[in-house]
Amino acid sequence: MNSKIFVLSAILLSTLFSSNSWAQTRYITDSLMVPLRSGPGNEFRIINSRIRSGTKLQVLDEPTGDWAQVKLPAGTEGWIRKQYLQNSPVAKTLLENAQAKQAQAEATLAAKTQELTELQNKHAELKKISSHVQSEHASLSTEYQNLKILSEDAVNLSSRYRDLLAEHEVLLTQHDALKAENDNLRSDQTISHGLYAIALLLAGMLLAIVLPMFRPRKRYSDQIL
């Protein structure tokens, strides 16, 4: 008895090892083609035999049993086994939705990246313009300060000109006064010279009269001789 068990065990183990040596891993795909029938049973004719896995259906009636009445997106109505129905989309649909969202996100990211690049370029351009404007502002500020200094100098020059003009008027007045005084002095001097000349003339005439009176008279004998 034990020998028979041993032999059976050996045969079973050899069978298991031999089967594991050629077996390969496989996965059941969710890409199914589900038939749509005209009634709740396999005896009813097939209306549509190519309903793909993941197709969105509208359940019209779900009585007790294995079948449910549904309506396809195109409007066709029929019966399908409940085992093929589930409340959430299948993995393929979820994957496709996820891939679509990922593609949309990548497109949005690319658009935002492009927008960011454009904004960075605009920022660099605005920064360059700002630097140029600041340089012009500094130049204009320097020019304004120079003009302000020149304006202050012009005001000072104008004030100095008015002061000099007033001094010139004073000098002209003094010059006119000195000229008038000089003219008066010249007139007085002329009169004085005239008076001196007259006095000298009178003194000469007087001397001419007086001097002979002081000369000694000649003797008579001297006159004869």
Stockholm file with secondary structure:
# STOCKHOLM 1.0

chainA/1-225         MNSKIFVLSAILLSTLFSSNSWAQTRYITDSLMVPLRSGPGNEFRIINSRIRSGTKLQVLDEPTGDWAQVKLPAGTEGWIRKQYLQNSPVAKTLLENAQAKQAQAEATLAAKTQELTELQNKHAELKKISSHVQSEHASLSTEYQNLKILSEDAVNLSSRYRDLLAEHEVLLTQHDALKAENDNLRSDQTISHGLYAIALLLAGMLLAIVLPMFRPRKRYSDQIL
#=GR chainA/1-225 SS CHHHHHHHHHHHHHHHHHHHHHCCCCCCCSCCEEEEESSSSTTSCEEEEEEETTCCCEEEECCSSSEEEEECTTSCEEEEEGGGCCSSCCHHHHHHHHHHHHHHHHHHHHHHHHHHHHHHHHHHHHHHHHHHHHHHHHHHHHHHHHHHHHHHHHHHHHHHHHHHHHHHHHHHHHHHHHHHHHHHHHHHHHHHHHHHHHHHHHHHHHHHHHHHHHSCCCCHHHHHC
#=GC SS_cons         CHHHHHHHHHHHHHHHHHHHHHCCCCCCCSCCEEEEESSSSTTSCEEEEEEETTCCCEEEECCSSSEEEEECTTSCEEEEEGGGCCSSCCHHHHHHHHHHHHHHHHHHHHHHHHHHHHHHHHHHHHHHHHHHHHHHHHHHHHHHHHHHHHHHHHHHHHHHHHHHHHHHHHHHHHHHHHHHHHHHHHHHHHHHHHHHHHHHHHHHHHHHHHHHHHSCCCCHHHHHC
//
